[in-house]
Amino acid sequence: MSTRRIGVPSAVRRWWPLVALLTGAGGFLGYAYASDVAPVYEAETTLVAEAGRGDRVGGQRAAGALVPTYAELVRTAPILKPAIARLRLPLTPAELAPDVRGESDGETRLLTIRARYRDPAVAVALADALAVELRRFVRADGVRGQTVQGATAPTVRLRLVERDSRPSRVRPQSRLTMEFGALAGLFGALAVAVLAELRGRRVRNELDLARAGFPVVGSVDRGALARNVLRRPDRAPAPPTGDSYDLLAARVSADGNGSAPRSLLVLGTQRGDGSAAVALNLGVALADAGTRVVVADLGPRSEIARLAARSGTLAPTAKRIGTLRQGTVMLDRFRLGQSPQVVLAVPRSAQAGRTSLGQAEALVRGLLADADFLVVHAASLRRSPDALAWARAVEATVVVARRERTSPDSVASALDSLEQARTNVLGTVLHTS
């Protein structure tokens, strides 16, 4: 099952100031970069290859076949060296070659020489100088004897067709760079917005939990711990007060529904979801109504014991009242407060992470031997590796999510794992405080 998807339009609507800011900043940085880079200009000169007078008509075709060769000659030292010397450029042929090229289309006898330089006038002069040197080289070293489709290559001369007196600026293109910068800023802003939406998605109400695909058992607040007291044995059970945990206890306990389970796993989804408080508060609410309750904490940090200690009268007694052992798994039991109604069971060591299904079932039977109801707490499937075994050993499971802290995806992931393990999931509980 999956929660609702994040859409780019919704992310843009929520984060439009950031999108506008980063888009504008990208465009500005692109323009600033283009303004700071030294411009480069490109000039071109066009030549045509012609066969000498007296050559047959086929000679023109043979001359055209030589044009690609002449295009490659433009970037060679015999052409570049005299052109550099003519213009007195502070470059070597190897340094100039990347900024020079000859082009031929393979279908005509036209040859285009392109030259780039920082100074537009020098770019024009360089293209002309290369054309002059290439024409001189061809006149001095004309190629003969090559046969092309039955015709002997004639004496070839290169005639100037067109020269570029106004070179074009090839880089930087300020407008294009600004547009690319703005586009990069836009895509970056969209990525940030979507990531912020993904990271910022939190459960806000019961509807968000319902989207995960399971019913909501109820919503709870600070609840029973706010009372800071357990009823003494000499007092009669207190009637329900309408407290959120009283309502939750009525929904999950046998007193509220004759077919309800006697054992329940309260499962968290991620750190800070308040699942330990829900388990302890639920146990206190059940005990306050006269039910004998055992609260077993599988959390790696004994969160329930620490929460109970903060409440003063709910602090566990220092003396153990018993120990349950199944293989290497041992659960020590302590009383909470002055009442025998609530017993806290905690692992003696980190061995709880190795609890098998058989061990969990035996421990559940042992814990329920002297109690009416068992509440087992697991921080999450990741932090409590044995939680799935306990989920199958108990009769029902609820998953806790905390408002504005828990992500819907973590709830859906926990519910998926429980469903695959074929456990009985009652639904989800929203912790609103």
C-alpha positions in Angstrom: 0.0 0.0 0.0 1.2 3.5 -0.6 0.5 7.0 0.6 -0.5 9.8 -1.8 2.2 10.8 -4.2 4.1 14.0 -4.3 3.2 16.1 -7.3 5.5 18.7 -8.9 2.5 21.2 -9.2 1.7 20.9 -5.6 5.3 21.3 -4.6 5.6 24.4 -6.8 2.5 25.9 -5.2 3.8 25.3 -1.7 7.4 26.5 -2.5 6.8 29.0 -5.2 8.9 31.8 -3.5 11.9 29.4 -3.4 11.3 28.4 -7.0 11.1 32.0 -8.1 14.2 33.0 -6.1 16.4 30.2 -7.4 15.3 30.7 -11.0 16.1 34.4 -10.8 19.4 33.7 -9.1 20.3 31.1 -11.7 19.6 33.6 -14.5 21.6 36.4 -12.7 24.6 34.1 -12.1 24.5 33.0 -15.8 24.5 36.6 -17.0 27.3 37.6 -14.5 29.4 34.7 -15.7 28.8 35.6 -19.4 29.7 39.2 -18.7 33.0 38.2 -16.9 34.2 35.9 -19.6 36.4 37.3 -22.4 34.5 37.2 -25.7 35.6 35.0 -28.6 34.8 35.9 -32.3 34.7 33.7 -35.3 35.3 34.7 -38.9 35.1 32.6 -42.1 36.4 32.7 -45.6 34.9 30.6 -48.4 36.9 29.2 -51.3 36.0 27.1 -54.3 38.2 24.4 -55.9 38.6 24.7 -59.7 40.4 22.6 -62.2 43.0 24.4 -64.3 42.3 25.4 -67.9 42.5 22.7 -70.5 41.4 20.0 -68.2 38.5 17.8 -69.2 35.0 18.2 -67.7 35.8 15.3 -65.4 38.6 17.3 -63.9 36.1 19.5 -62.0 34.7 16.4 -60.3 38.2 15.2 -59.4 39.0 18.7 -58.0 35.9 18.5 -55.8 37.2 15.2 -54.5 40.3 16.9 -53.1 38.3 19.5 -51.1 38.1 17.4 -47.9 41.8 16.9 -48.1 42.3 20.7 -48.3 39.9 21.2 -45.3 42.2 19.0 -43.2 45.3 20.8 -44.4 44.0 24.0 -42.8 45.0 22.8 -39.3 48.5 21.5 -40.3 51.8 23.2 -39.5 52.6 24.1 -43.2 49.5 26.4 -43.2 49.5 27.5 -39.6 53.1 28.5 -39.3 53.2 31.1 -42.1 49.8 32.5 -41.1 51.0 33.0 -37.5 54.2 34.7 -38.8 52.1 36.9 -41.1 50.0 38.2 -38.3 52.7 38.0 -35.6 50.5 36.1 -33.2 51.9 34.9 -29.8 50.9 31.4 -30.5 52.3 28.1 -31.7 50.6 25.9 -34.3 49.5 23.5 -31.6 47.9 26.3 -29.6 46.2 27.8 -32.6 44.9 24.5 -34.2 41.9 24.0 -31.8 40.6 27.4 -32.9 40.9 26.7 -36.7 39.0 24.3 -38.9 38.2 23.7 -42.5 34.8 22.5 -43.6 33.5 20.8 -46.8 30.1 19.3 -47.4 31.3 16.5 -49.7 28.8 17.4 -52.4 30.2 20.7 -53.7 33.6 22.1 -54.4 33.3 24.8 -51.7 35.7 24.9 -48.8 35.0 27.1 -45.7 37.8 28.2 -43.4 36.8 29.2 -39.9 39.0 31.0 -37.4 38.4 32.1 -33.8 40.1 34.8 -31.8 39.5 37.2 -28.9 39.9 40.2 -31.2 37.3 40.3 -34.0 39.7 42.1 -36.4 42.4 39.5 -35.8 39.8 36.7 -36.4 39.0 38.2 -39.8 42.7 38.6 -40.6 43.5 35.0 -39.5 40.8 33.5 -41.7 42.1 35.5 -44.7 45.7 34.5 -43.9 44.8 30.8 -43.7 43.1 31.1 -47.0 46.1 32.8 -48.6 48.5 30.2 -47.2 46.3 27.3 -48.3 46.0 28.7 -51.9 49.8 29.2 -52.0 50.3 25.6 -50.8 47.9 24.2 -53.4 49.6 26.2 -56.2 53.1 25.1 -55.2 52.2 21.4 -54.4 49.4 20.6 -56.8 48.5 16.9 -56.8 48.5 15.0 -60.1 48.2 11.4 -61.0 45.3 10.5 -58.7 42.5 8.8 -60.6 38.9 9.6 -59.6 36.2 7.8 -61.6 38.4 7.4 -64.6 39.7 11.0 -64.5 43.2 12.1 -63.6 43.3 14.7 -60.9 44.0 18.1 -62.6 46.0 21.0 -61.5 43.7 22.7 -58.9 43.5 26.2 -57.9 41.5 27.7 -55.0 39.5 30.8 -55.8 38.2 33.2 -53.1 34.4 33.3 -53.1 33.5 35.2 -50.0 35.2 36.6 -46.9 33.5 37.6 -43.6 34.2 41.2 -42.7 32.0 41.1 -39.6 32.8 38.1 -37.5 30.2 36.6 -35.2 30.5 36.4 -31.4 30.6 32.7 -30.5 31.1 32.9 -26.8 29.9 33.8 -24.4 26.3 34.2 -25.5 25.0 36.3 -22.7 21.3 35.8 -23.3 21.7 32.1 -23.9 23.9 31.7 -20.8 21.4 33.6 -18.8 18.6 31.4 -20.0 20.5 28.2 -19.2 21.3 29.6 -15.8 17.6 30.4 -15.1 16.7 26.9 -16.4 19.3 25.3 -14.1 18.0 27.4 -11.2 14.4 26.3 -12.0 15.3 22.6 -12.1 17.3 22.9 -8.9 14.5 24.7 -7.2 12.0 22.0 -8.3 14.3 19.3 -7.0 14.7 21.1 -3.7 10.9 21.7 -3.4 10.1 18.0 -4.1 12.8 16.8 -1.6 11.4 19.3 0.9 7.9 17.9 0.3 9.1 14.4 0.7 11.1 15.1 3.9 8.5 17.5 5.3 5.5 15.2 4.8 4.1 14.4 8.2 0.9 13.0 9.5 -1.4 15.9 10.4 -4.7 14.2 11.2 -6.6 10.9 11.1 -7.3 11.4 7.4 -3.5 11.2 6.6 -3.4 7.9 8.5 -6.4 6.5 6.7 -4.7 7.1 3.4 -2.1 4.5 4.5 -4.9 1.9 4.0 -5.9 0.9 7.5 -8.6 2.2 9.8 -7.8 4.5 12.7 -8.4 3.0 16.1 -8.3 6.4 17.8 -6.5 9.6 18.7 -4.7 10.1 22.0 -3.0 13.0 23.8 -0.9 13.1 27.0 -3.6 11.0 28.7 -3.1 8.9 31.7 0.4 10.0 32.7 -1.0 13.5 33.2 -3.0 12.1 36.2 0.4 11.1 37.7 -1.3 8.5 40.0 -2.4 4.9 40.0 -5.4 3.9 42.1 -4.5 2.0 45.3 -5.9 -1.6 45.8 -8.3 -0.4 48.5 -10.1 1.8 46.0 -12.8 0.8 43.6 -12.2 1.0 39.9 -12.7 4.5 38.6 -15.4 5.1 36.0 -14.3 6.2 32.6 -13.5 9.9 32.5 -13.6 10.5 28.8 -9.8 10.6 28.7 -8.5 9.7 25.2 -6.7 6.7 26.7 -9.9 5.6 28.5 -11.6 5.6 25.1 -8.7 3.7 23.5 -8.7 1.1 26.3 -12.4 0.6 25.8 -11.9 -0.1 22.1 -9.1 -2.6 22.6 -9.9 -4.4 25.9 -12.2 -7.2 26.7 -14.3 -4.9 28.9 -15.2 -2.8 25.9 -15.8 -5.7 23.5 -16.2 -9.3 24.5 -14.3 -10.5 21.4 -11.4 -8.1 21.9 -7.9 -9.5 22.4 -6.1 -9.9 25.7 -2.7 -9.1 24.2 -1.7 -6.1 22.1 1.5 -4.9 20.4 1.9 -1.2 20.3 4.4 -0.6 17.5 6.2 2.6 16.7 7.3 3.6 13.2 10.2 6.0 13.8 12.1 7.9 16.5 10.0 10.4 18.4 6.6 9.0 17.5 5.5 8.6 21.2 4.8 4.9 21.0 6.3 4.2 24.4 4.0 6.8 26.0 1.0 5.3 24.2 1.8 1.8 25.5 2.4 3.0 29.1 -0.6 5.3 29.1 -2.8 2.6 27.7 -1.6 0.2 30.5 -2.3 2.8 33.1 -5.8 3.5 31.8 -6.6 -0.2 31.8 -5.3 -0.6 35.3 -7.2 2.5 36.5 -10.4 0.7 35.4 -9.5 -2.4 37.4 -7.7 -4.5 34.9 -4.5 -6.3 35.8 -2.0 -5.3 33.2 1.5 -6.2 32.2 3.4 -3.8 30.0 6.4 -5.4 28.2 8.9 -3.0 26.7 11.1 -4.3 23.8 12.6 -0.9 23.1 16.4 -0.8 23.1 16.5 2.0 25.7 13.9 0.9 28.2 11.8 3.9 27.2 8.8 2.9 29.2 10.8 2.6 32.4 12.3 6.0 31.9 8.9 7.6 31.2 7.4 5.9 34.3 10.3 7.2 36.4 9.6 10.7 35.4 6.1 10.5 36.7 7.2 9.9 40.3 4.5 7.6 41.7 4.6 5.5 38.5 8.3 4.8 38.9 9.1 1.0 38.9 10.0 -0.5 42.2 13.7 -1.4 42.6 13.0 -5.0 43.5 12.1 -7.6 40.8 9.0 -9.5 41.4 9.9 -12.3 39.0 11.7 -13.3 35.8 10.5 -15.1 32.8 13.0 -17.0 30.7 12.8 -18.7 27.3 16.2 -19.8 26.1 18.5 -16.8 26.1 15.6 -14.3 26.4 14.9 -13.1 29.9 12.2 -10.6 31.0 12.5 -9.1 34.5 9.2 -7.9 36.0 8.7 -4.9 38.3 5.7 -3.2 39.8 4.8 0.3 38.7 3.9 2.6 41.6 1.9 1.4 44.7 -0.7 -0.6 42.8 -0.3 -4.3 41.9 -2.5 -3.6 38.9 0.4 -2.7 36.5 3.6 -4.8 36.1 6.5 -3.7 33.8 8.5 -6.4 32.0 11.8 -5.4 30.4 14.5 -7.5 28.8 17.5 -8.2 31.0 19.8 -7.7 28.0 19.8 -7.0 24.3 18.9 -10.6 23.6 15.3 -9.6 22.9 16.4 -8.9 19.4 16.8 -12.6 18.9 13.4 -13.7 20.1 11.9 -16.4 17.9 8.1 -16.9 17.4 8.0 -19.9 19.7 9.8 -18.0 22.5 7.5 -15.0 22.0 4.4 -17.2 22.2 5.7 -18.8 25.4 6.6 -15.4 27.0 3.1 -14.1 26.1 1.5 -17.0 27.9 3.8 -16.5 30.9 3.1 -12.8 31.1 -0.7 -13.4 30.9 -0.7 -16.1 33.6 -1.1 -13.5 36.3 -2.7 -10.7 34.3 -5.8 -9.8 32.4 -4.2 -7.9 29.6 -0.7 -7.6 28.1 0.6 -4.5 26.3 3.8 -5.1 24.4 5.8 -2.1 23.1 8.2 -2.1 20.2 9.9 1.1 19.1 9.8 0.1 15.4 10.5 -2.9 13.3 14.0 -1.5 12.6 14.9 -0.8 16.2 13.2 -3.9 17.6 14.2 -6.7 15.2 12.0 -9.2 17.1 8.9 -7.1 16.8 7.4 -9.2 14.0 7.7 -12.4 16.1 5.9 -10.6 18.9 3.3 -9.3 16.5 2.5 -12.9 15.5 2.6 -14.0 19.1 0.1 -11.5 20.5 -3.5 -11.3 19.4 -3.5 -7.8 17.8 -1.3 -4.9 16.9 -1.7 -1.1 16.6 0.7 1.2 14.8 1.4 4.6 16.4 2.0 7.8 14.5 2.7 11.2 16.0 1.1 14.3 14.6 3.6 16.6 12.7 6.5 14.1 13.3 5.7 10.8 11.7 5.8 10.5 7.9 2.9 8.6 6.2 5.5 6.5 4.3 6.9 5.1 7.6 3.4 4.1 8.7 2.7 2.5 5.3 6.0 0.6 5.5 5.2 -0.8 8.9 1.7 -1.8 7.9 3.1 -3.5 4.8 5.6 -5.5 6.9 2.9 -6.6 9.3 0.5 -7.5 6.5 3.2 -9.7 4.9 3.8 -11.4 8.2 0.1 -12.2 8.4 -0.5 -10.5 11.7 -3.8 -9.1 13.1 -3.6 -5.3 12.7 -6.4 -3.4 14.4 -5.3 -0.2 12.8 -3.4 3.0 13.6 -3.3 5.3 16.6 -2.7 9.1 16.2 -0.6 10.6 19.0 -1.7 14.3 18.9 0.5 15.9 21.6 
